[in-house]
Structure formats: C-alpha cells, structure tokens
Amino acid sequence: MMEGYIKRICDDELKDKLEAFGAVHITGPKWCGKTTTAKQYAKSYIEMQDPDKRESYLETARVKPSNLLVGDNPRLIDEWQIAPNLWDAVRVSVDRRKQEGLYILTGSNSIDREEIMHTGTGRIDALQMYPMSLAETGESTGSISIKQLFQEKHLSDDEHVSKISLDELIFAACRGGWPSSLNKRSDKAKLMIANSYFEGLCREDVTNVDGKKRNETGTRLLLRSYARNVSTIAGNRLILKDIRSNFDMSESSFYEYTEALRKLYIIQDVEAWCPAIRSKTAIQASDKKEFVDPSIAVAALGADPDFFRMDLKTFGFIFETLCIRDLKVYSGALGGRVSYYRDRYGLEADAVLHLQDGRYALIEFKLGSAGIEEGASHLNKIEELVKKYNETEKQVPLRLPDLKLVITGTDYGYEREDGVIVAPIGCLGA
C-alpha cells in the first residue's frame, strides 16, 4: 500500500472482483479517490488526462488501442472514457487472454453506451465508489456493523458510544467525504474543497461531460433548487418552477441538465419501494431528491456550519443525505441498494436498504432523540402491514424486514424491546 493511503471499505471488494473478472470498472464522482485506490492494486498505469501525453494517447487509441494496454497487470487506465474505444479493446483483450485481474478502468462520468460496441458483461464488472464515509474518515467508531446486524439481526452487547458531537457532525457534512480535505490543517481550508468542487462542476464539468454547452447560471440554480428540496419527494415541475423564477429554462433543457449531473455521479435520486401492502394509489412513487455527498447540497445553498447550527431543521435533511451516503458505502460489498417508503396515510421509512439476497432493513433517520419514538413507531407499523398482507393474501408472501433501524445523530446505540435498533451514525460501519 502507498504510504499515507487511507484504507477504503471498497478495497476488499475491489480485490475480490479482480480475482473474479478480467477487468473492473471503478465509477464515482471526481475527487472521491478512485485513482488513488486503483493504484494500490495496479502494477502499471496510464492517465488519459495527462496533458503532456493526452494527444499521443488519443492518437494511439484511434489507430491501435491495444498498444495502450501493454504493461504489467493489473493495468490501470485512468479516465478511460476520454477514448471510449478503449472499453472494447479491454473487452477483446480479456476474451483473448482468458485471465482475471488484467485491467482496472476508472471514470468520473458515465458515457453514452452507443459509443461502445459491447457492454462487457461477464468480462468487465463495475464497482461504485463514493466520497468517504464517517467510518473511513475515522469519525465513526464503526462498532455497529451493517454486515453483522444483518447476520445476527440483533445489536451486540458491546458498548456503542458515538464520539462525534453534533457540531462535529454538522462540520463533517459540510466538509463532505472528499479525501483531499482530510490533510488540510485548518477547518476553513477543509471546507474550501467542497466549494471548489461545486464551482468547477458549474463552470466546466457539466459541459465537459458530453461536450454540450450548458449555462453556468442555469446549472447553479438547478443545483440550488435540488439542495433546497434534498431528501424530499419534490417533483421535477416544482424544481423547474423554482429555476424559472430566476432563469429561463425549458423543460427539455432541465432534463438534459439533470441527466448530465447524473452522468457525473452528482445527482443520485432514491427510488420508491412499492410493495403490495397498500394499494398502488396509496403509495408515493416519486423519486426522492439526493446528492452523492451532503457537501454538494451545502455548497449549492451557500451555507456553512454556523448556518446549520442555527437551523437544525434544515440540517436534518442534510443529515439524511449523509446517512444514505454512508449506508451505500457500508453495504457495497453486500450488494446494497437504497429505496424509501411513504404512503398518503403518513406512514414512512426514510430508507429501505435492500441486499442482493433479498434481505432488507427498514430505516428512519432522526437527528435528535426526540424523534426516535415516532421513527420506531413507523417501522413497526410497516412491519405489521407486511404481516397482515401475508395473513390475508394467497399469493407469494412478502419477506418480513430483517432489521428495523433508527439512525441518529445522538450518542448511544441500543436495542429497544420492540426490536428496533437505535444506531448513532457515529457508531455505524461496514
């Protein structure tokens, strides 16, 4: 391992995938650590965006892309999407050599699949990376393991005490999980990383992602409106109306801009979970607005830690974004996928964490202790709905939730008599 490298939770997943597949494609937003992590396992590499070599690399990729694959394996091709035909070159090489762990591809934006000939299924497997979780930055003790919870369905008897105060939690959300922010000496410098990311996103990245010119002001207003509605099921029409109060944006442009931000892995909305426990008309089916990291929402709002210390209600939505980010990181190796449940009767689960094997957890996010009872009540009522459905329906029964969690910003983790586990985000880990 490179000196000073901070181990990421996805490291073990990357090693496993390199043993199983010919190539691994690491995706995720810029600055989240993809290249640094990949270099820990690569024995040779090329960086397609190196300004001194970019043109020669592009010419080689155009004429004979296989030349760029020559080197010790695993060979890292960083920002491969700059020359999209490298994807097919990697796929063909894997087919011919019939070996595992040959290549690692990294990319900060997804590409139009029309630019490649084959998906690479079975040869190139994907690994999603996120900005760092609180466990990776050392701000969570990690004593409450998501994997262990699913295995045992109970909280261990160990003491679970969060070491992160509310002020520190607010700061961590504003700073974000960007690795480069951790080695800065002052808090001011640490906060500047997310703001710089946001500025570059609006000025350059949203256009560079596909070469289509987009207005910087329009991008800022879209992200600001998204941030105002983060962790809610606000409709796209509401966000477009908000933008239009200050900027003339057509509906088609709105969807084009949001698609560009998805390609950059910035916007990552949460889909609705629609089980058969209610009629289809009763369950909210709109996506919940989310960012890949809470700091992007903070930067879009022009806010700072002092702002949220005076407005904890607004911070509650940012807190949810932070929790969803961390849940995705911790459950990555388990095939974790996040949705939410909400119906018109006021019953909700802020998140539903689904694993590949069908297990799932119902989750509520509550910043303070005052909301724990309400959150637990919601989860128990959803569980009762599933039980009643299974008792009355003759179709295939629904699986009961494997876990019921209330994730908090409080100090102590414990298991309630009703089976609901109260888990401070400062104790959560993989």
C-alpha positions as CSV (number, residue, x, y, z in Angstrom):
1,M,0.0,0.0,0.0
2,M,1.1,3.5,-0.8
3,E,2.4,5.4,2.3
4,G,-0.3,7.6,3.8
5,Y,-3.1,5.7,2.0
6,I,-6.3,5.6,4.0
7,K,-7.9,2.2,3.5
8,R,-11.3,2.4,1.9
9,I,-14.1,0.0,2.6
10,C,-14.4,-0.9,-1.0
11,D,-10.7,-2.2,-1.1
12,D,-11.7,-5.7,-0.3
13,E,-14.5,-5.7,-2.8
14,L,-12.0,-4.5,-5.5
15,K,-9.6,-7.4,-4.6
16,D,-12.5,-9.9,-4.9
17,K,-13.6,-8.5,-8.2
18,L,-10.1,-8.6,-9.6
19,E,-9.9,-12.3,-8.7
20,A,-13.3,-13.0,-10.4
21,F,-13.2,-10.8,-13.6
22,G,-10.9,-9.9,-16.3
23,A,-11.4,-6.2,-15.6
24,V,-13.0,-3.9,-13.0
25,H,-14.6,-0.6,-13.8
26,I,-14.5,1.8,-10.9
27,T,-17.0,4.6,-11.2
28,G,-17.9,7.6,-9.0
29,P,-17.7,11.3,-8.8
30,K,-14.4,13.2,-9.3
31,W,-12.1,13.6,-6.2
32,C,-13.7,10.6,-4.4
33,G,-10.4,8.6,-4.5
34,K,-10.9,6.2,-7.4
35,T,-7.4,6.6,-8.9
36,T,-5.7,6.5,-5.6
37,T,-7.4,3.3,-4.6
38,A,-6.9,1.7,-8.0
39,K,-3.1,2.5,-7.9
40,Q,-2.9,0.4,-4.7
41,Y,-3.6,-2.7,-6.8
42,A,-2.3,-1.7,-10.2
43,K,1.2,-2.8,-11.4
44,S,1.2,-0.3,-14.3
45,Y,-1.0,2.6,-15.3
46,I,-1.6,5.3,-17.8
47,E,-3.5,8.5,-17.1
48,M,-5.5,9.6,-20.1
49,Q,-5.9,13.1,-18.9
50,D,-2.1,13.7,-18.5
51,P,-1.7,17.0,-20.5
52,D,1.8,16.0,-21.7
53,K,0.6,12.7,-23.2
54,R,-3.1,13.1,-23.8
55,E,-2.8,13.8,-27.5
56,S,-0.4,10.9,-28.2
57,Y,-2.7,8.6,-26.1
58,L,-5.7,9.7,-28.1
59,E,-3.9,9.1,-31.4
60,T,-2.8,5.7,-30.3
61,A,-6.3,4.9,-29.1
62,R,-7.6,5.9,-32.5
63,V,-5.1,3.9,-34.6
64,K,-4.3,0.9,-32.4
65,P,-5.9,1.0,-28.9
66,S,-4.4,-2.4,-27.8
67,N,-1.0,-0.6,-27.6
68,L,-2.2,1.3,-24.6
69,L,-3.0,-2.0,-22.8
70,V,0.6,-3.2,-22.8
71,G,2.1,-3.3,-19.3
72,D,2.2,-5.3,-16.1
73,N,-1.2,-6.4,-14.9
74,P,-3.4,-5.3,-13.4
75,R,-3.0,-2.3,-15.6
76,L,-4.9,0.8,-14.7
77,I,-6.4,3.0,-17.4
78,D,-7.4,6.2,-15.6
79,E,-10.3,8.3,-17.1
80,W,-10.6,5.7,-19.9
81,Q,-13.8,7.4,-21.2
82,I,-11.6,10.1,-22.9
83,A,-11.1,7.4,-25.5
84,P,-14.3,5.3,-25.4
85,N,-13.0,2.6,-27.8
86,L,-10.6,1.5,-25.0
87,W,-13.6,-0.2,-23.4
88,D,-13.9,-2.6,-26.4
89,A,-10.1,-3.0,-26.6
90,V,-10.2,-4.1,-22.9
91,R,-13.1,-6.5,-23.5
92,V,-11.4,-8.1,-26.5
93,S,-8.1,-8.5,-24.6
94,V,-9.9,-10.2,-21.7
95,D,-11.7,-12.5,-24.2
96,R,-8.4,-13.5,-25.8
97,R,-6.2,-13.8,-22.7
98,K,-8.9,-15.6,-20.6
99,Q,-7.3,-14.4,-17.3
100,E,-8.6,-12.5,-14.3
101,G,-7.3,-9.2,-12.9
102,L,-5.9,-7.8,-16.1
103,Y,-7.3,-4.3,-16.1
104,I,-8.7,-1.6,-13.8
105,L,-10.7,1.2,-15.5
106,T,-11.6,4.4,-13.7
107,G,-14.0,7.1,-14.8
108,S,-15.6,10.2,-13.4
109,N,-18.5,10.2,-15.7
110,S,-20.6,7.6,-17.5
111,I,-20.6,7.6,-21.3
112,D,-23.2,7.1,-23.9
113,R,-23.4,3.3,-24.4
114,E,-23.8,3.9,-28.1
115,E,-20.1,4.8,-28.2
116,I,-19.0,1.3,-27.3
117,M,-19.8,-1.9,-29.1
118,H,-20.4,-4.3,-26.2
119,T,-21.4,-3.9,-22.6
120,G,-18.6,-6.1,-21.4
121,T,-20.9,-8.2,-19.3
122,G,-19.1,-11.1,-17.7
123,R,-15.7,-9.6,-18.6
124,I,-15.8,-6.1,-17.0
125,D,-17.5,-5.8,-13.6
126,A,-18.5,-2.4,-12.1
127,L,-17.5,-1.1,-8.7
128,Q,-19.2,2.1,-7.5
129,M,-17.1,4.4,-5.2
130,Y,-18.4,7.2,-3.1
131,P,-16.9,10.0,-1.1
132,M,-15.6,8.8,2.2
133,S,-17.9,7.6,4.9
134,L,-17.6,8.7,8.5
135,A,-16.0,5.3,9.4
136,E,-13.4,5.9,6.7
137,T,-12.5,9.4,7.9
138,G,-12.3,8.0,11.4
139,E,-15.2,10.0,12.7
140,S,-17.4,6.9,13.3
141,T,-16.2,4.2,15.6
142,G,-17.7,1.6,13.3
143,S,-18.8,-0.5,16.3
144,I,-22.2,-1.2,14.8
145,S,-21.5,-3.2,11.7
146,I,-24.2,-3.3,8.9
147,K,-22.9,-6.7,7.9
148,Q,-23.0,-8.1,11.4
149,L,-26.5,-6.6,12.0
150,F,-27.9,-8.5,9.0
151,Q,-26.2,-11.7,10.1
152,E,-27.3,-11.6,13.7
153,K,-30.5,-9.4,13.5
154,H,-29.6,-8.0,16.9
155,L,-27.2,-5.4,18.3
156,S,-24.2,-6.9,20.1
157,D,-23.9,-6.4,23.8
158,D,-20.8,-4.3,23.3
159,E,-20.9,-0.6,24.3
160,H,-21.8,1.6,21.4
161,V,-21.0,5.2,22.1
162,S,-20.5,7.8,19.3
163,K,-17.5,10.1,19.7
164,I,-18.7,12.7,17.2
165,S,-20.6,15.7,18.7
166,L,-23.4,17.5,16.9
167,D,-21.2,20.4,16.0
168,E,-18.6,17.9,14.6
169,L,-21.3,16.1,12.7
170,I,-22.5,19.3,11.1
171,F,-18.9,20.2,10.1
172,A,-18.4,16.7,8.6
173,A,-21.5,17.1,6.5
174,C,-20.4,20.5,5.3
175,R,-16.9,19.3,4.6
176,G,-18.0,16.1,2.8
177,G,-16.2,12.9,2.3
178,W,-13.5,14.3,-0.2
179,P,-10.2,12.6,0.7
180,S,-8.1,15.7,-0.2
181,S,-9.9,17.7,2.5
182,L,-8.6,15.5,5.3
183,N,-5.0,16.6,5.1
184,K,-5.7,20.3,5.3
185,R,-4.7,22.0,8.5
186,S,-7.5,24.5,9.1
187,D,-11.2,23.9,9.1
188,K,-11.6,26.8,6.7
189,A,-9.3,25.0,4.2
190,K,-11.2,21.7,4.6
191,L,-14.5,23.5,3.8
192,M,-13.0,25.1,0.7
193,I,-12.6,21.7,-1.1
194,A,-16.4,21.1,-1.5
195,N,-16.9,24.7,-2.5
196,S,-14.2,24.4,-5.1
197,Y,-15.8,21.1,-6.4
198,F,-19.1,22.9,-6.7
199,E,-17.6,25.8,-8.6
200,G,-15.8,23.5,-11.1
201,L,-18.9,21.5,-11.5
202,C,-21.0,24.5,-12.6
203,R,-18.3,26.2,-14.7
204,E,-16.8,23.2,-16.6
205,D,-17.8,19.7,-15.7
206,V,-21.4,19.9,-16.6
207,T,-20.3,20.8,-20.2
208,N,-17.2,18.6,-20.4
209,V,-19.2,15.5,-19.5
210,D,-20.5,15.3,-23.1
211,G,-19.3,18.4,-24.9
212,K,-22.7,20.1,-24.9
213,K,-22.5,23.7,-23.8
214,R,-24.6,24.4,-20.7
215,N,-25.2,27.7,-18.9
216,E,-23.3,28.1,-15.6
217,T,-26.1,30.2,-14.0
218,G,-28.7,27.6,-15.0
219,T,-26.6,24.8,-13.5
220,R,-26.2,26.7,-10.2
221,L,-29.9,27.4,-9.9
222,L,-30.8,23.8,-10.7
223,L,-28.4,22.5,-8.0
224,R,-29.6,25.1,-5.6
225,S,-33.2,24.2,-6.0
226,Y,-32.2,20.5,-5.7
227,A,-30.4,21.3,-2.5
228,R,-33.5,23.2,-1.2
229,N,-35.5,20.0,-1.8
230,V,-32.9,17.4,-0.9
231,S,-34.2,14.3,0.9
232,T,-37.8,15.2,-0.2
233,I,-40.0,13.9,-2.9
234,A,-40.4,17.3,-4.5
235,G,-41.4,16.9,-8.2
236,N,-39.4,18.0,-11.1
237,R,-42.0,20.5,-12.1
238,L,-41.6,22.2,-8.7
239,I,-37.8,22.4,-9.2
240,L,-38.2,23.7,-12.7
241,K,-40.7,26.4,-11.5
242,D,-38.1,27.4,-8.9
243,I,-35.4,27.7,-11.5
244,R,-37.7,29.7,-13.8
245,S,-38.2,32.4,-11.2
246,N,-34.7,33.5,-11.9
247,F,-33.7,31.9,-15.2
248,D,-35.4,30.9,-18.5
249,M,-35.0,27.1,-18.8
250,S,-37.1,24.9,-21.0
251,E,-38.4,21.5,-19.7
252,S,-36.2,19.7,-22.2
253,S,-33.1,21.6,-21.0
254,F,-34.0,20.8,-17.4
255,Y,-33.9,17.1,-18.1
256,E,-30.8,17.4,-20.2
257,Y,-29.0,19.2,-17.3
258,T,-30.1,16.7,-14.7
259,E,-29.0,13.8,-17.0
260,A,-25.6,15.5,-17.3
261,L,-25.4,15.7,-13.5
262,R,-26.3,12.0,-13.2
263,K,-23.5,11.1,-15.6
264,L,-21.1,12.9,-13.3
265,Y,-22.5,10.9,-10.4
266,I,-23.6,14.1,-8.6
267,I,-27.4,13.6,-8.5
268,Q,-28.4,10.1,-7.2
269,D,-32.1,10.1,-6.5
270,V,-33.6,7.4,-4.3
271,E,-36.4,5.4,-5.8
272,A,-39.6,4.5,-4.1
273,W,-40.2,1.0,-2.7
274,C,-43.7,-0.1,-3.7
275,P,-44.6,-3.4,-2.0
276,A,-48.1,-4.8,-2.3
277,I,-49.0,-4.0,1.4
278,R,-51.0,-0.9,0.2
279,S,-53.0,-0.2,-2.9
280,K,-50.8,1.3,-5.7
281,T,-52.7,4.6,-5.5
282,A,-51.8,5.0,-1.8
283,I,-48.0,4.6,-2.1
284,Q,-45.9,7.6,-3.1
285,A,-43.9,6.6,-6.2
286,S,-41.8,9.7,-6.9
287,D,-38.1,9.6,-6.5
288,K,-36.5,11.3,-3.5
289,K,-34.0,14.0,-4.4
290,E,-30.5,13.2,-3.3
291,F,-26.8,14.0,-3.9
292,V,-23.9,11.7,-3.8
293,D,-22.4,13.7,-0.9
294,P,-24.1,16.2,1.5
295,S,-21.4,18.8,1.0
296,I,-22.6,19.4,-2.6
297,A,-26.0,20.4,-1.2
298,V,-24.4,22.6,1.4
299,A,-22.2,24.4,-1.3
300,A,-25.2,24.8,-3.6
301,L,-27.1,26.5,-0.7
302,G,-24.1,28.8,0.0
303,A,-24.3,27.6,3.6
304,D,-21.7,26.8,6.3
305,P,-21.6,25.0,9.7
306,D,-22.7,28.2,11.5
307,F,-25.9,28.4,9.4
308,F,-26.9,24.8,10.3
309,R,-26.1,25.3,14.0
310,M,-28.9,27.9,13.9
311,D,-31.2,25.8,11.7
312,L,-31.2,22.2,12.8
313,K,-34.5,21.5,11.0
314,T,-32.8,22.2,7.6
315,F,-29.7,20.3,8.7
316,G,-32.0,17.3,9.3
317,F,-32.4,16.9,5.5
318,I,-28.6,17.2,5.0
319,F,-28.1,14.6,7.8
320,E,-30.3,12.2,5.8
321,T,-28.1,12.7,2.7
322,L,-25.0,11.9,4.8
323,C,-26.6,8.8,6.2
324,I,-27.7,7.5,2.8
325,R,-24.1,8.0,1.5
326,D,-22.7,6.0,4.4
327,L,-25.2,3.2,4.1
328,K,-24.3,2.8,0.4
329,V,-20.6,2.6,1.4
330,Y,-21.1,0.2,4.2
331,S,-23.4,-2.1,2.2
332,G,-21.5,-2.0,-1.0
333,A,-19.9,-5.5,-0.7
334,L,-23.3,-6.9,0.2
335,G,-24.9,-5.6,-3.0
336,G,-26.7,-2.8,-1.1
337,R,-29.4,-0.8,-2.8
338,V,-31.4,2.1,-1.1
339,S,-35.0,3.0,-1.6
340,Y,-37.7,4.6,0.6
341,Y,-41.3,4.0,1.6
342,R,-44.0,6.6,2.0
343,D,-47.8,6.5,1.7
344,R,-50.6,9.0,1.8
345,Y,-51.6,7.9,5.3
346,G,-48.4,9.4,6.7
347,L,-46.6,6.1,7.2
348,E,-42.9,6.2,6.1
349,A,-39.5,4.7,6.2
350,D,-36.9,7.2,5.2
351,A,-34.8,4.4,3.7
352,V,-35.1,0.7,2.8
353,L,-31.7,-0.9,2.5
354,H,-32.0,-4.0,0.2
355,L,-29.3,-6.6,-0.2
356,Q,-28.8,-8.8,-3.2
357,D,-30.1,-11.9,-1.5
358,G,-33.4,-10.4,-0.6
359,R,-32.8,-9.3,2.9
360,Y,-33.8,-5.7,3.8
361,A,-33.8,-3.2,6.6
362,L,-36.5,-0.5,7.3
363,I,-34.7,2.7,8.4
364,E,-35.7,6.1,9.8
365,F,-33.3,9.0,10.2
366,K,-33.7,11.1,13.3
367,L,-31.1,13.7,14.1
368,G,-32.1,14.0,17.8
369,S,-33.5,11.7,20.4
370,A,-37.0,13.4,20.3
371,G,-37.9,11.7,17.1
372,I,-36.8,8.2,18.0
373,E,-40.2,7.0,19.3
374,E,-42.0,8.3,16.2
375,G,-39.5,6.7,13.9
376,A,-39.7,3.4,15.7
377,S,-43.5,3.5,15.5
378,H,-43.4,4.0,11.7
379,L,-41.1,1.0,11.3
380,N,-43.2,-1.3,13.5
381,K,-46.4,-0.3,11.7
382,I,-44.9,-1.1,8.3
383,E,-43.8,-4.5,9.7
384,E,-47.4,-5.1,10.9
385,L,-48.7,-4.2,7.4
386,V,-46.4,-6.9,5.9
387,K,-47.6,-9.4,8.4
388,K,-51.3,-8.7,7.7
389,Y,-50.7,-8.9,4.0
390,N,-49.1,-12.3,4.4
391,E,-52.0,-13.5,6.5
392,T,-54.7,-12.4,4.0
393,E,-53.1,-12.8,0.6
394,K,-52.8,-16.2,-1.0
395,Q,-50.0,-15.0,-3.4
396,V,-46.3,-15.3,-2.7
397,P,-45.8,-13.8,0.8
398,L,-43.6,-10.7,1.3
399,R,-40.4,-11.1,3.3
400,L,-40.6,-9.6,6.8
401,P,-37.9,-6.9,7.4
402,D,-34.7,-8.4,8.7
403,L,-33.8,-5.2,10.5
404,K,-35.6,-2.1,11.8
405,L,-33.1,0.8,12.4
406,V,-33.4,4.4,13.6
407,I,-30.2,6.1,12.6
408,T,-29.5,9.1,14.8
409,G,-27.1,11.9,15.5
410,T,-27.2,11.0,19.2
411,D,-24.6,9.4,21.5
412,Y,-25.7,5.9,22.4
413,G,-26.7,2.8,20.4
414,Y,-29.1,0.3,21.9
415,E,-31.8,-2.2,21.0
416,R,-35.4,-1.5,22.1
417,E,-37.8,-4.1,23.4
418,D,-39.8,-3.9,20.1
419,G,-36.7,-5.0,18.2
420,V,-35.9,-1.5,16.8
421,I,-32.2,-0.8,16.9
422,V,-31.1,2.8,17.6
423,A,-27.8,3.3,15.8
424,P,-25.9,6.6,16.0
425,I,-24.3,7.5,12.7
426,G,-21.1,8.0,14.7
427,C,-21.1,4.2,15.5
428,L,-22.2,2.8,12.1
429,G,-19.7,0.9,9.9
430,A,-19.4,-1.8,7.4
